[in-house]
Amino acid sequence: MLPIMMVALNWSDSVSAWVATSNYLGYLAGSVVLSKNWLRPTEKSYRANLMFSTLLLALMAATDSPILQVVIRFLAGVSSVVIFVCITQFVAHNLKKPNLVGIVYGGVGLGITVSGATVWLFGQSLQWGMLWLTAAFISAAFSVFAWRWPVTEQDPSSLTGGSESSSNQRSVESKRLAFRLLDSGYFFQGFGYIIIGTYLVALAEPVFGDTAAALTWVLAGIAAIPSPYFWSFMAERFGRRIALMTCYGLQVIGAIAAIFGSSTIFLIVAAVLFGTTFMGVTMLTISTGIAHDIPGGSARLTTWYSMGQVAGPAIIGLAFADSIVSAFIVAGVAILIGMISTQLSRL
């Protein structure tokens, strides 16, 4: 909805960038708070943030002040990461239950599809404020279904998913190195993912016109809905590491395909591969970290991912703002580095 707001409110690129970035900064801040155990992921915090997140969507319609918009989006980022960590720490212990995994991670794809379709269908007929209220209504409806989701009420620093014997096979130092490599890999995943997600829209504009953003997200969202089922099956059939490396590899191919985005076919391939892989990497990386008793669990990994989300657009904006192709090259290289780092962890 940001492009619509830019036109309606006469926002400059810098203002819109601050509004967008504030959400990522909130996501980062929330993940740090959780990883430090300053806030525990409990059923109460989960439900409170379901309500708070919906309220913040509605508040976006109440003001056109850029400063207040930045504050609201920052708080929305904090709220969303609390919800995410509450859910993922439970799911990570149930990776071999594809229906459970599919419902949770596939929900991200469903959310992308619904939000993209909403803007696509009503973006021309509703004002930006009404679009935010519509989003709040949709969020409230989905929150009803998510309300009773079970939350594992444990200290994130003590979450375990692997057996005692597998945990003790490594020396303390080798485990620390492995965890650092996994953290690093997930940082570069966040770095590359957000670049693709951001610039795929700009790449699609000459092809799809004014509906580029919505159509791109709808396409990626549709691809993302069934992907957790597929990657859960791959992990069970071939092992988590092979599934994760395959997922990374396909994401690199998607970034390469985007370089040829002037072609409709390559653009579609890029969007589909993006949707198919980004939740797969998230699901498999977090489950890997928790299964090997990584300190801080999903909150720690999400912190590194969030730092990548903030760093990616910042570096592209400073060094490659005039070249979308260069942005996708950087994204592809970052994801490849993430893939190598994750593989070197041997987790």
For each residue, the residues with C-beta under 8 A, 3 or more apart:
1: 4 5 119 123 128 131 132 135
2: 5 6 16 19 20
3: 6 7 213
4: 1 7 8 119 123 128 131
5: 1 2 8 9 11 16 19 128
6: 2 3 9 10 11 13 15 16
7: 3 4 10
8: 4 5 127 128
9: 5 6 64 128
10: 6 7
11: 5 6 15 16 19 66
12: 15 16
13: 6 16 17
14: 17 18
15: 6 11 12 18 19 66
16: 2 5 6 11 12 13 19 20
17: 13 14 20 21 313 317
18: 14 15 21 22 66 70
19: 2 5 11 15 16 22 23 66 69 70 73
20: 2 16 17 23 24 73 313
21: 17 18 24 25 310 313 314
22: 18 19 25 26 69 70 71 73 74 77
23: 19 20 26 27 73 74 76 77
24: 20 21 27 28 77 194 306 309 310 313
25: 21 22 28 29 74 77 310
26: 22 23 29 30 73 74 75 76 77 78 79 80 81
27: 23 24 30 31 77 78 80 81 302 306 309
28: 24 25 31 32 77 303 306 307 309 310
29: 25 26 32 33 74 77 78
30: 26 27 33 34 77 78 79 80 81 82
31: 27 28 34 35 81 85 299 302 303 305 306
32: 28 29 35 36 303
33: 29 30 36 38 39 78
34: 30 31 37 38 39 40 41 81 82 85 156 299 302
35: 31 32 156 296 299 300 302 303
36: 32 33
37: 34 40 155 156 157
38: 33 34
39: 33 34 45 82
40: 34 37 45 153 155 156
41: 34 45 46 82 85 86 89 151 152 153 156 299
42: 45 46 86 151 153
43: 46 47 86 151 153
44: 47 48
45: 39 40 41 42 48 49 82 86
46: 41 42 43 49 50 82 83 86 87 149 151
47: 43 44 50 51 147
48: 44 45 51 52
49: 45 46 52 53 79 80 82 83 86
50: 46 47 53 54 83 143 146 147
51: 47 48 54 55 143
52: 48 49 55 56 75 79
53: 49 50 56 57 76 79 80 83 139 143
54: 50 51 57 58 136 139 140 143
55: 51 52 58 59 136
56: 52 53 59 60 72 75 76 79
57: 53 54 60 76 132 133 135 136 139
58: 54 55 61 62 132 133 136
59: 55 56 62 63 72
60: 56 57 63 69 72 73 129 132
61: 58 128 129 130 132 133 136
62: 58 59 129
63: 59 60 68 69 72
64: 9 69
65: 68 69
66: 11 15 18 19 69 70
67: 70 71
68: 63 65 71 72
69: 19 22 60 63 64 65 66 72 73
70: 18 19 22 66 67 73 74
71: 22 67 68 74 75
72: 56 59 60 63 68 69 75 76
73: 19 20 22 23 26 60 69 70 76 77
74: 22 23 25 26 29 70 71 77 78
75: 26 52 56 71 72 78 79
76: 23 26 53 56 57 72 73 79 80
77: 22 23 24 25 26 27 28 29 30 73 74 80 81
78: 26 27 29 30 33 74 75 81 82
79: 26 30 49 52 53 56 75 76 82 83
80: 26 27 30 49 53 76 77 83 84
81: 26 27 30 31 34 77 78 84 85 302 306
82: 30 34 39 41 45 46 49 78 79 85 86
83: 46 49 50 53 79 80 86 87
84: 80 81 87 88 298 302
85: 31 34 41 81 82 88 89 156 297 298 299 302
86: 41 42 43 45 46 49 82 83 89 90 151
87: 46 83 84 90 91 104 149 151
88: 84 85 91 92 104 283 286 298
89: 41 85 86 92 93 151 152 154 156 159 290 297 298
90: 86 87 93 94 149 150 151 152
91: 87 88 94 95 100 101 104 105 283 287
92: 88 89 95 159 161 286 287 289 290 291 297 298
93: 89 90 152 161 290
94: 90 91 97 100 101
95: 91 92 101 232 235 236 240 283 287
96: 232 236
97: 94 100 101 232
98: 101 102 228 229 232 233 236
99: 102 103 229
100: 91 94 97 103 104
101: 91 94 95 97 98 104 105 228 229 232 283
102: 98 99 105 106 226 228 229 232
103: 99 100 106 107
104: 87 88 91 100 101 107 228
105: 91 101 102 108 109 227 228 279 282 283
106: 102 103 109 110 224 225 226 227 228 229 279
107: 103 104 110 111 142 146
108: 105 111 112 224 279
109: 105 106 112 113 220 221 222 223 224 225 226 227 275 279
110: 106 107 113 114 221 225
111: 107 108 114 115 142 221
112: 108 109 115 116 217 218 220 221 224 275
113: 109 110 116 117 217 218 221 222 224 225
114: 110 111 117 118 138 221
115: 111 112 118 119 135 138 217 221
116: 112 113 119 120 213 214 215 216 217 218 221
117: 113 114 120 121 214 218
118: 114 115 121 122 131 134 135 138
119: 1 4 115 116 122 123 131 213 214 217
120: 116 117 123 211 214 215 218
121: 117 118
122: 118 119 125 126 130 131 134
123: 1 4 119 120 126 131 211 214
124:
125: 122
126: 122 123 130 131 134
127: 8 130 131
128: 1 4 5 8 9 61 131 132
129: 60 61 62 132 133
130: 61 122 126 127 133 134
131: 1 4 118 119 122 123 126 127 128 134 135
132: 1 57 58 60 61 128 129 135 136
133: 57 58 61 129 130 136 137
134: 118 122 126 130 131 137 138
135: 1 57 115 118 131 132 138 139
136: 54 55 57 58 61 132 133 139 140
137: 133 134 140 141
138: 114 115 118 134 135 141 142
139: 53 54 57 135 136 142 143
140: 54 136 137 143 144
141: 137 138 144 145
142: 107 111 138 139 145 146
143: 50 51 53 54 139 140 146 147
144: 140 141 147
145: 141 142
146: 50 107 142 143 149
147: 47 50 143 144
148:
149: 46 87 90 146
150: 90
151: 41 42 43 46 86 87 89 90
152: 41 89 90 93 159
153: 40 41 42 43
154: 89 158 159
155: 37 40 158 159
156: 34 35 37 40 41 85 89 159 296 297 298 299 300
157: 37 295 296 297
158: 154 155
159: 89 92 152 154 155 156 290 293 297 298
160: 167 290 293
161: 92 93 287 290 291 292 293
162: 166 167 291 292 293
163: 166 167
164: 167 168
165: 168 169
166: 162 163 169 292
167: 160 162 163 164 170 292 293
168: 164 165
169: 165 166
170: 167 174 175 178
171: 174 175
172: 175 176
173: 176 177
174: 170 171 177 178
175: 170 171 172 178 179 292
176: 172 173 179 180
177: 173 174 180 181 345
178: 170 174 175 181 182 292 345 346 347
179: 175 176 182 183 289 292 294 295 345
180: 176 177 183 184
181: 177 178 184 185 341 342 344 345
182: 178 179 185 186 285 288 289 294 301 341 342 345 347
183: 179 180 186 187 300 301 304
184: 180 181 187 188 304 338 341
185: 181 182 188 189 285 337 338 339 340 341 342 345
186: 182 183 189 190 285 301 304 305 308 338 342
187: 183 184 190 191 304 305 307 308 311 338
188: 184 185 191 192 308 334 335 337 338 341
189: 185 186 192 193 248 281 282 285 305 308 334 335 338
190: 186 187 193 194 304 305 306 307 308 309 312
191: 187 188 194 195 308 309 311 312 331 334 338
192: 188 189 195 196 251 255 308 312 330 331 332 333 334 335 338
193: 189 190 196 197 251 278 281 308 309 312 331 335
194: 24 190 191 197 198 308 309 312 313
195: 191 192 198 199 312 313 316 327 328 330 331 334
196: 192 193 199 200 251 254 255 258 270 274 328 331
197: 193 194 200 220 274 278
198: 194 195 201 202 312 313
199: 195 196 202 203 258 316 324 327 328 331
200: 196 197 203 204 216 220 258 261 270 271 274
201: 198 204 205 212 213 216 217
202: 198 199 205 212 324
203: 199 200 207 258 261 267 270 324 328
204: 200 201 207 208 212 213 215 216 261 267 271
205: 201 202 208 209 210 212
206: 262
207: 203 204 212 261 262 264 267
208: 204 205 211 212 215 216
209: 205 212
210: 205
211: 120 123 208 214 215
212: 201 202 204 205 207 208 209 215 216
213: 3 116 119 201 204 216 217
214: 116 117 119 120 123 211 217 218
215: 116 120 204 208 211 212 218 219
216: 116 200 201 204 208 212 213 219 220 271
217: 112 113 115 116 119 201 213 214 220 221
218: 112 113 116 117 120 214 215 221 222
219: 215 216 222 223 268 271 272 275
220: 109 112 197 200 216 217 223 224 271 272 274 275
221: 109 110 111 112 113 114 115 116 217 218 224 225 275
222: 109 113 218 219 225 275
223: 109 219 220 226 227 271 272 273 274 275 276
224: 106 108 109 112 113 220 221 227 275 276 278 279
225: 106 109 110 113 221 222
226: 102 106 109 223 229 230
227: 105 106 109 223 224 230 231 275 276 277 279 280
228: 98 101 102 104 105 106 231 232 279 280 283
229: 98 99 101 102 106 226 232 233
230: 226 227 233 234 276 280
231: 227 228 234 235 243 247 279 280 283 284
232: 95 96 97 98 101 102 228 229 235 236 283
233: 98 229 230 236 237
234: 230 231 237 238 242 243 246
235: 95 231 232 238 239 240 243 244 284 287
236: 95 96 98 232 233
237: 233 234
238: 234 235 242 243
239: 235 242 243
240: 95 235 243 244 284 287 288 291
241: 244 245 288 343 346 347
242: 234 238 239 245 246
243: 231 234 235 238 239 240 246 247 280 284
244: 235 240 241 247 248 280 281 284 285 288 342
245: 241 242 248 249 339 342 343
246: 234 242 243 249 250
247: 231 243 244 250 251 277 280 281 284
248: 189 244 245 251 252 277 281 335 336 338 339 342
249: 245 246 252 253 339
250: 246 247 253 254 273 276 277
251: 192 193 196 247 248 254 255 273 274 277 278 281 335
252: 248 249 255 256 332 335 336 339
253: 249 250 256 257 273
254: 196 250 251 257 258 269 270 272 273 274 277
255: 192 196 251 252 258 259 270 328 329 331 332 335
256: 252 253 259 328 332
257: 253 254 260 261 266 267 269 270 273
258: 196 199 200 203 254 255 261 266 267 270 328 331
259: 255 256 266 325 328 329 332
260: 257 263 266
261: 200 203 204 207 257 258 266 267 270 324 328
262: 206 207 266 267
263: 260 266 267
264: 207 267 268
265: 268 269
266: 257 258 259 260 261 262 263 269 270
267: 203 204 207 257 258 261 262 263 264 270 271
268: 219 264 265 271 272
269: 254 257 265 266 272 273
270: 196 200 203 254 255 257 258 261 266 267 273 274
271: 200 204 216 219 220 223 267 268 274 275
272: 219 220 223 254 268 269 275 276
273: 223 250 251 253 254 257 269 270 276 277
274: 196 197 200 220 223 251 254 270 271 277 278
275: 109 112 219 220 221 222 223 224 227 271 272 278
276: 223 224 227 230 250 272 273 280
277: 227 247 248 250 251 254 273 274 280 281
278: 193 197 224 251 274 275 281 282
279: 105 106 108 109 224 227 228 231 282 283
280: 227 228 230 231 243 244 247 276 277 283 284
281: 189 193 244 247 248 251 277 278 284 285
282: 105 189 278 279 285 286 305
283: 88 91 95 101 105 228 231 232 279 280 286 287
284: 231 235 240 243 244 247 280 281 287 288
285: 182 185 186 189 244 281 282 288 289 301 342
286: 88 92 282 283 289 290 298 301 302
287: 91 92 95 161 235 240 283 284 290 291
288: 182 240 241 244 284 285 291 292 347
289: 92 179 182 285 286 292 294 297 298 300 301 347
290: 89 92 93 159 160 161 286 287 293 294 297 298
291: 92 161 162 240 287 288
292: 161 162 166 167 175 178 179 288 289 347
293: 159 160 161 162 167 290
294: 179 182 289 290 297 300 301
295: 157 179 300
296: 35 156 157 299 300 301 303
297: 85 89 92 156 157 159 289 290 294 300 301
298: 84 85 88 89 92 156 159 286 289 290 301 302
299: 31 34 35 41 85 156 296 302 303
300: 35 156 183 289 294 295 296 297 303 304
301: 182 183 186 285 286 289 294 296 297 298 304 305
302: 27 31 34 35 81 84 85 286 298 299 305 306
303: 28 31 32 35 296 299 300 306 307
304: 183 184 186 187 190 300 301 307 308
305: 31 186 187 189 190 282 301 302 308 309
306: 24 27 28 31 81 190 302 303 309 310
307: 28 187 190 303 304 310 311
308: 186 187 188 189 190 191 192 193 194 304 305 311 312 334
309: 24 27 28 190 191 193 194 305 306 312 313
310: 21 24 25 28 306 307 313 314
311: 187 191 307 308 314 315
312: 190 191 192 193 194 195 198 308 309 315 316 331 334
313: 17 20 21 24 194 195 198 309 310 316 317
314: 21 310 311 317 318
315: 311 312 318 319 320 330
316: 195 199 312 313 319 320 321 327 330
317: 17 313 314 320 321
318: 314 315 321
319: 315 316
320: 315 316 317 323 326 327 330
321: 316 317 318
322:
323: 320 326 327
324: 199 202 203 261 327 328
325: 259 328 329
326: 320 323 329 330
327: 195 199 316 320 323 324 330 331
328: 195 196 199 203 255 256 258 259 261 324 325 331 332
329: 255 259 325 326 332 333
330: 192 195 315 316 320 326 327 333 334
331: 191 192 193 195 196 199 255 258 312 327 328 334 335
332: 192 252 255 256 259 328 329 335 336
333: 192 329 330 336 337
334: 188 189 191 192 195 308 312 330 331 337 338
335: 188 189 192 193 248 251 252 255 331 332 338 339
336: 248 252 332 333 339 340
337: 185 188 333 334 340 341
338: 184 185 186 187 188 189 191 192 248 334 335 341 342
339: 185 245 248 249 252 335 336 342 343
340: 185 336 337 343 344
341: 181 182 184 185 188 337 338 344 345
342: 181 182 185 186 244 245 248 285 338 339 345 347
343: 241 245 339 340 346
344: 181 340 341
345: 177 178 179 181 182 185 341 342
346: 178 241 343
347: 178 182 241 288 289 292 342
